[in-house]
Amino acid sequence: MPLKKSKVFLKQKLLDKELVIGSWITLAHPSIAEIMAGSSFDWLAVDLEHSVITIREAEELIRIIDLAGVVPLVRLTSNNSDQIKRVMDAGSHGVIVPMVNCAKDAELAVQAVKYPPSGKRGFGLARAQGYGNRFKEYLEWQEKHSVVIVQVEHIDAVNNLEEIFGVDGVDGYMIGPYDLSGSLGIPGQFDHPDLLEAMEKIRMVAAKFNKTGGIHVVEPDALQLKQAIKEGQRFIAYSVDIRMIDQACREGLDYIKELRQ
């Protein structure tokens, strides 16, 4: 549960514009979370949007990440207050919210993460609250340290960015390059002028509102990661479990093929 092992407060690092690098977990086996948590990531997100991970499996992954001293986050299936309440009660330190396209979307997410009077989250006792033993401590923790990251992945979000970033409780953002390019009718064309223009607008509005953001570097490519950092990205998702496994297998086998020739 928060404050038991994970002493790192991600919210403060975002405010301080520190570089924080995490990754996505889409495979439910606890060993995956344990291995990745032992690899010096600052945060790890259990991905419920593009996986078949259940809420029960998510709780176990959150526990493993948390007890390893890494910040556990959950990328939601959707902006759903019931799911937000459950993953926060399971011990997630915050949520990454897909398809936040207007201020109302952002407000709903913040309200679902926070207890009254700041939000509308229902009170309950679960792992996050020490099963009731640490409720008072958790009450203070969630007000000061719980994190809401909005995903900017549609041109509607770009057009409404000032209103979205103006919502109190939005701690940072993450660009979804594939979905953003798709919403512009140029899926996967990351060098297209329209996408580059949208990305520049995001950076400008983020600077105006002092919001820390980043991007998902999908492939486990250190050079792409270096470039993202050079561009000023500070909240970066470096690849995903399935791509890391796939690439490691292919690189090893490609080397073996060369030896067989």
N, C-alpha and C positions, 0 to 999 in steps of 0.2 A: 504494500500500500504506500501511497506517497509519504515521503520523509523517513521511511523505514530503512531503505538502502539508497535510493536515488536522491542524492543531496543536491544535484544540479537543478537549477531553476531556469528552464528554457526561456520563460518570459523575459527575464532580466537580460539574458544573452541576446535576445531579439532586440530589446530596447537599446542595448549597447552596441548593436551592429556587429557582434562577434560572428565569425564564420562557424556555422554548425552544419555538420554533414551527417545525414542519415540514409536510410534505405527503406524499401518496401518488403514486407513479408506477405507472400501469397500462398505459401505451403504451410499446412496446419501442424506438421510434426514439430513437437517441442524441441527436438535437437537442432532444427533449423534456427529457431529463435536463440537457442543457447550458443550456437556457433557464431552467429552474427553479432550477438550482444558481447561476445568475447573479442570482437575484432576492432574495438575502439571507435565505433560509431557514437555520435553524440545523442542520436535519437533513432528509434526504429518505429515504423508505422505498420500496424496490422491492417492489411488492405481488405476491407469488406466490399469494396466497390467492384473489383475485378477478380474475385476469387470465390471459392465455395466454402470458405471458412465460416463455421457456425459461431453463434454467440458464446456457446460453451467452450469451443476451442479458442476463441478470442481471449476469454478470461485467462486460460492457461498460458497463452503466449504473453499476455500483458504481465502476468505474475513473473514469468521467467525473465523478461526484459527488465522489469523493475528491480528484481532482486539482484540482477547483475550490475546495477548501478547506472543503467542507461535509461533515458527518458522514453517511456512507452506512449505512443500516440495511436489513434485509430483513424484511418481514412474511411469515412462512412459510405454506406451503400447509397444513401441520399440524405438530404437535409431533413432528417426525421427525428423529432424530439424524443420519441420512445426509444429509438436506438441509441441516441446520444446519452440519455439517462442511464441506460443499461451498461454501456461501455465505460462511462465515467464511474458508475458504482463498482464496476469490476476493477477499477484502479488506473484507468488511462489518465495520463496527465493533461490530455486535451484531444481535440479533434481536428481533422483536416476535412473541410466540407466541400464536396464537389458542386460544380455548377451554381456558384453564387453569382447571380446576374443582376441583382438590384439590392438596394439598402434593406428592403424588407427581408430578403433571404438572409442577409448577415444578422439582422436583429433577431430573427427566429433562432439562429444557431447559438448566438450568445445567450439568449434567454434560456435555452435548453441546457446549457452547460452550468449556468450560475443558479444558486439558490436565491430565493427572495431575501432582501428587497431588490437585488441587482437583476435577478432573473425570475424564471417561472419553474425551475426544476423541482420536481417533487422530492420530498425528504424520504430517505429510506436507509436501512442499515445493511451493508454488504462489505466486501473486502476493502474498498476504499476507506471506509469509516472504521476499519479495524473490527468489523462485525459488531459495532456498537461501542467498543471500548475506547475508540479514539475519535468519537464524533465531533467533540468540541474543537479538537486540533484540526480535523479535516475541514470543518466549517470555515476556519480562518484560512487554511491552505487554499481551498478552492476559490476564495475571493481574491487572494493575492497572486496565485501562481498558475491556475488552470489556463490553458491556452486554446485560442480559436484561430485557426489558419483557414483563410478562404482560398479556394482555387479559382484563379482567373483563367477560364478556358473557353470563353465564348465572346464574340465581338460585342454582344449586349453588355457583358460585364465591363469591357473596356470603355464603352460609351457611358457607363454609369459609375465609373470608378471613384469619382470624387465623393459621391453619395455613399458608396460602400465603405470606403476608407474613413469616412466621417462618422461611422457607427462606433460608439464607445464599446470597447471589448474585443474589437478585431485586432489581433496581435501581429499578424503578418499575412503574407500571401504566398501562393505558389502558382506559377504559370504552368498550364497544361498545354504544351506546344502542339500536340497532335489534334486535340479537340479544338483549340483556337484556330489552327489552320483550316480544319474542317468547316468551322462555322463561317469562314471567309470564302469557302468554295475552292480551296487550294490544299487539300489534305496532304500532309507530309512534305510540302514545298517550303522548307524552312528558310530558304534564301529569297523567297518571293517578296517584292517591295511592299505589298499590302501587310504581310505578317511582320516585316521589319518595322514598318510604321506603327503597327499596333504595339509591338514590344517597346518601342521608344516612348510611346505615350504612357505605357504602364510605368516605366522607369521615372518619367517626369512627374506623374501624379503621386507615385510612391514617395519621391523625394519631397514633394510639397507637403505631404501628410506625415512624413517621417516614419513610413512603414517599411519594415524589413521584409524582403522577399527573396524568392529564388525560383529554381526551375528543377524539373526532373531530367537528369542526365540518364537516359534509358539504358544505353549500352555501357557495360563496365569498361569504359575507355578513360584512362587517366589523362589523356590529352584533352578530351572533351571536358573533363572535370576542371582541369587547369584553366581552360578557356572561360568556363562559366565563372570561376573565381575572378579571373582577370576582368571580366565584364561587370563585376561588382555584385554578383549574386552572393548572398550570405546564408540563405536557408536552402540547402541543396539536398535533393534526394539522389544519391548515387546508385543507379541501377536498381535491380530487383532480384530476389533470390533465384528465380527461374532463369534469368539471363546470365547470371554469374555461373550457375551450374552448366548451362548449355555451352557457354563460351569456353569454360575450362575443359570440358569434354572434347569439344571440337579442336581446340588448339593442341591438346595432347595427342589426339588421333592424327591430326594433320602432320605432326612431327614424326609419328610412327610411320606414316605413309611414305614420307621422304626417306626414312631409313631403309624401307623395304625396296626402294627403287634401285 
